[in-house]
């Protein structure tokens, strides 16, 4: 669409030419306008930019801005316009919006339809009736907390927000801290720190480790010496041997004195349903689980605009690792120790009292 717009408004300029293969307009004074995707940002390296317009910035790879585009503006003190649809908080768009609040070099605006008169009341009412509530909040109200289209846990996370279950959730030193791991293969490993109190589950911390193995990660987890660690839950494929070490993840954990619980190998749909049930009673510490909270809001099925159907599997993005780690815990709760850190021994108790 942008290419069509560019040609439409440039054609009246005498001497303008277009390079269709490079999506580039060349003007008679030597100026150029080029269209690129953030996934192709490396092609900008070495160029000098007078100005850049960054559309749908929430979908950008953060490195594309910080490593390529922003430096390309520096020599000429170029200008930048960052715009887009809100898609949760854990992305480059939200970061840029928040960073602009106190910066003298940036101006930010969030303009809703009732402030701009871009849509009349009748159309807004019809949109609200036609769209999914999360779609309306995201697309029309610019709500950073709205769940995305196809979000598996959007409704449950919205309810958790409304009920105050996402906020300040302190560590209880009287309860064991259970660990849920999604062990990445060549990407990120996610760790949820969880406590169980009766029917409630408390997520007190969530961490992400990029391209690090268990020998590096386990000592970093155990640095939290204030925690009384309970059970460690790992995915069912933890039995597979790694090429580099020749050991399984289970064997590696046992070298640290950890006997992990292996999550049952059940279907993805069953696991997602178990996670939904868990989220209805979970309390999450927002500050120490920020990326985890945002991941659960935006973890979603892949949607084909062309066929207007959702894929049977989730869209594999950064959110997947956070959702998977919590899913392994959700399907393993019946195996995880109770509030006192283990199975109670009734052998010395009076059976009549029991």
C-alpha positions in Angstrom: 0.0 0.0 0.0 2.8 2.4 0.9 4.4 1.9 -2.6 1.1 2.7 -4.3 0.8 5.9 -2.2 4.4 6.9 -2.9 3.9 6.6 -6.7 0.6 8.3 -6.6 1.9 11.4 -4.9 5.2 11.5 -6.6 4.1 11.1 -10.3 3.2 14.9 -10.7 6.9 15.8 -10.0 8.6 16.2 -13.4 11.6 13.9 -13.8 10.8 11.5 -11.0 11.7 7.8 -11.7 10.8 4.6 -9.9 12.8 1.5 -9.2 10.1 -1.2 -8.8 12.4 -4.0 -7.7 14.0 -1.8 -4.9 10.8 0.1 -4.1 12.6 3.3 -4.5 11.6 6.7 -5.8 14.3 9.0 -7.2 13.6 12.7 -7.5 15.3 15.2 -9.9 17.1 17.0 -7.1 18.9 13.7 -6.1 16.6 12.9 -3.2 15.3 9.4 -2.7 12.5 7.7 -0.8 12.9 4.0 -0.1 10.5 1.4 1.4 12.0 -1.3 3.5 10.8 -3.8 6.1 12.5 -3.9 9.5 13.5 -7.5 8.7 15.6 -6.0 5.9 17.2 -3.3 8.1 20.7 -4.6 7.4 20.4 -3.2 3.9 20.4 0.3 5.4 23.8 -0.1 6.9 26.3 2.4 5.6 23.5 4.8 4.4 22.8 8.3 5.8 19.2 9.1 6.4 17.6 12.6 6.6 14.3 11.2 7.9 12.6 7.9 8.5 9.0 6.9 9.1 8.7 3.6 11.1 5.3 2.1 10.7 3.8 -0.7 12.9 6.8 -0.3 15.2 5.4 -2.9 17.7 6.3 -5.6 15.1 9.9 -4.4 14.7 12.9 -6.2 15.8 14.4 -4.0 18.5 17.9 -4.4 17.1 16.8 -3.0 13.8 16.2 0.4 15.4 19.0 0.5 17.9 21.7 -1.1 15.7 20.9 0.2 12.2 18.2 2.9 11.8 19.0 5.2 14.7 22.7 5.3 13.9 21.9 6.0 10.3 20.2 9.2 11.3 23.0 10.5 13.5 25.4 12.1 11.0 22.7 14.4 9.6 20.7 14.7 12.8 17.8 13.2 11.0 14.2 13.1 12.1 12.1 10.0 13.0 8.4 9.4 13.0 7.3 6.2 14.9 3.7 5.1 14.5 1.6 2.0 14.7 -1.0 -0.1 16.4 -0.5 -0.9 20.1 0.3 -4.6 20.7 0.9 -5.0 24.4 3.8 -3.6 26.3 6.7 -5.9 25.7 7.8 -4.5 22.4 9.8 -1.7 20.8 6.7 0.6 20.3 5.8 0.6 23.9 9.4 1.3 24.9 9.7 4.2 22.5 6.3 5.6 23.6 7.3 5.5 27.3 10.8 6.8 26.7 9.4 9.8 24.9 7.5 11.0 27.9 10.3 12.8 29.6 12.6 13.4 26.6 13.0 16.9 25.2 13.9 15.5 21.8 10.7 13.6 21.3 7.0 14.5 21.1 4.4 11.8 21.6 0.7 11.7 21.1 -2.1 9.1 21.6 -5.2 10.4 19.9 -8.5 8.5 20.2 -11.4 8.9 17.9 -13.4 11.1 20.3 -10.5 13.5 20.3 -10.1 13.7 16.5 -13.6 13.3 15.2 -12.1 10.8 12.7 -15.2 8.6 13.3 -18.7 9.6 14.2 -20.6 8.2 17.1 -22.7 5.9 14.9 -19.6 4.3 13.3 -17.9 3.9 16.7 -21.0 2.1 18.0 -21.1 -0.2 15.0 -17.4 -1.0 15.3 -17.9 -1.9 19.0 -20.8 -4.2 18.0 -18.9 -5.8 15.1 -15.4 -6.3 16.6 -14.2 -8.7 19.2 -13.8 -6.8 22.5 -10.1 -7.2 22.5 -9.9 -6.0 18.8 -11.9 -2.9 19.7 -9.7 -2.1 22.7 -6.6 -2.6 20.6 -7.5 -1.0 17.2 -9.9 1.8 18.3 -9.1 2.6 22.0 -5.3 2.0 21.7 -5.3 0.0 24.9 -1.8 -1.3 25.7 -3.4 -4.1 27.7 -5.7 -5.5 25.1 -5.3 -9.1 24.1 -4.3 -9.7 20.5 -6.4 -11.4 17.8 -6.1 -15.2 18.4 -4.7 -14.7 21.9 -5.1 -17.9 23.9 -5.1 -16.3 27.3 -6.2 -12.7 26.6 -9.6 -13.0 28.3 -8.1 -14.7 31.4 -5.3 -12.2 31.6 -7.8 -9.3 31.3 -9.8 -10.7 34.1 -6.7 -11.2 36.2 -5.8 -7.5 35.7 -9.4 -6.4 36.6 -9.5 -8.5 39.7 -6.1 -7.2 41.0 -4.3 -10.5 40.7 -1.5 -8.9 38.7 0.3 -6.4 40.9 2.4 -6.8 44.0 2.9 -10.4 45.0 5.7 -10.8 47.5 7.8 -13.9 48.1 6.5 -15.9 51.1 9.5 -17.3 52.9 7.3 -20.0 54.6 6.5 -21.6 51.2 8.8 -23.5 48.8 9.6 -21.9 45.5 8.9 -24.2 42.6 10.7 -23.8 39.3 9.1 -24.2 35.8 11.6 -24.3 32.9 11.2 -24.1 29.2 14.7 -25.1 28.1 15.5 -23.4 24.8 17.4 -25.2 22.0 19.5 -22.4 20.4 17.3 -19.7 21.7 15.9 -18.5 25.1 15.3 -20.5 28.3 12.5 -19.1 30.5 12.2 -19.7 34.2 9.0 -19.1 36.3 9.4 -19.0 40.1 6.1 -20.2 41.6 4.6 -20.7 45.1 1.5 -22.7 45.9 -0.9 -21.7 48.7 -4.0 -23.8 48.8 -5.8 -23.3 45.5 -3.8 -20.2 44.6 -0.5 -20.1 42.7 1.8 -17.1 43.1 4.3 -16.2 40.3 6.9 -14.2 42.2 9.6 -14.0 39.5 10.1 -14.7 35.8 13.5 -14.8 34.0 14.7 -15.2 30.5 18.2 -16.4 29.4 19.3 -16.0 25.8 21.5 -18.8 24.3 22.7 -20.1 27.6 22.9 -23.8 28.7 21.9 -25.3 32.0 25.4 -25.2 33.5 25.2 -21.4 33.2 21.5 -21.0 34.1 21.2 -23.2 37.2 23.8 -21.3 39.3 22.0 -18.1 38.3 18.7 -19.5 39.5 20.3 -20.7 42.8 21.8 -17.3 43.4 18.4 -16.5 45.0 19.5 -17.8 48.3 16.5 -16.3 50.0 14.3 -19.0 48.3 13.6 -22.4 49.7 13.5 -24.3 46.4 10.9 -27.0 45.9 10.3 -28.9 42.8 11.8 -28.2 39.3 9.4 -28.9 36.4 11.0 -29.5 33.0 9.5 -30.4 29.5 9.0 -34.0 28.5 11.8 -33.8 25.9 14.4 -33.2 28.7 15.3 -36.9 28.3 16.9 -36.1 24.9 20.7 -36.0 24.9 22.4 -32.8 23.7 24.9 -33.1 20.9 27.5 -31.0 22.7 27.5 -32.5 26.2 26.2 -36.0 25.4 24.0 -35.7 28.4 20.3 -35.2 28.8 18.9 -32.1 30.6 17.8 -34.4 33.4 21.3 -35.7 33.9 22.7 -32.1 33.9 20.2 -31.1 36.6 21.0 -34.1 38.7 24.6 -33.0 38.7 23.3 -30.0 40.7 21.4 -32.2 43.1 18.1 -31.6 41.4 15.6 -34.4 40.6 13.2 -32.7 38.2 9.6 -33.5 37.6 9.1 -34.3 33.9 5.9 -32.7 32.5 3.4 -35.2 31.1 3.5 -35.5 27.3 0.0 -34.5 26.6 -1.5 -32.6 23.6 -0.9 -28.9 23.1 -4.6 -28.2 23.3 -4.9 -30.0 26.7 -1.9 -28.1 27.9 -3.3 -24.7 26.8 -6.6 -25.5 28.6 -4.7 -26.5 31.8 -2.8 -23.1 31.6 -6.1 -21.2 31.1 -7.4 -22.9 34.3 -4.2 -22.0 36.1 -4.4 -18.4 35.1 -7.9 -18.1 36.6 -6.3 -18.5 40.0 -2.8 -17.2 39.6 -1.4 -14.1 41.2 1.6 -12.5 39.4 4.1 -10.0 40.6 4.1 -7.4 37.8 7.5 -5.9 38.4 9.5 -9.2 38.5 7.4 -10.9 35.8 6.8 -8.0 33.4 7.8 -9.9 30.2 6.0 -13.0 31.4 2.8 -11.0 31.9 3.0 -9.4 28.4 3.8 -12.8 26.9 0.7 -14.4 28.4 -1.4 -11.6 27.1 -0.1 -11.8 23.5 0.6 -15.6 23.1 -1.6 -16.4 20.1 -2.5 -18.6 17.2 -1.1 -17.7 13.8 -3.9 -16.0 11.8 -4.1 -16.1 8.0 -5.7 -12.8 6.7 -5.9 -14.4 3.3 -7.8 -17.5 4.4 -9.4 -15.9 7.5 -8.5 -18.9 9.7 -6.3 -19.6 12.7 -3.5 -22.1 12.5 -3.8 -25.2 14.6 -0.5 -24.3 16.3 0.6 -21.1 18.1 2.5 -18.4 16.3 6.2 -19.1 17.2 7.4 -15.8 18.7 9.2 -14.7 21.8 6.0 -15.2 23.8 6.1 -18.9 23.2 8.9 -19.7 25.6 7.1 -18.0 28.5 3.8 -19.7 27.8 5.4 -23.1 27.4 7.2 -22.9 30.7 4.0 -22.0 32.5 2.2 -24.8 30.6 4.6 -27.4 31.8 3.8 -26.3 35.4 0.1 -26.3 34.7 0.0 -29.9 33.5 2.3 -31.1 36.4 0.6 -29.5 39.4 -0.6 -32.9 40.6 3.0 -34.0 40.8 4.4 -30.8 42.5 4.9 -30.9 46.3 2.3 -29.5 48.6 2.5 -26.2 50.6 5.0 -27.7 53.1 7.5 -28.7 50.5 6.9 -32.4 50.2 4.5 -35.3 50.8 3.3 -35.5 54.4 4.3 -38.5 56.5 1.3 -39.7 58.5 3.0 -42.8 59.9 3.6 -41.3 63.4 0.1 -39.8 63.6 -2.9 -41.2 65.5 -5.1 -42.8 63.0 -8.2 -42.2 65.1 -7.6 -38.5 64.8 -7.0 -38.7 61.1 
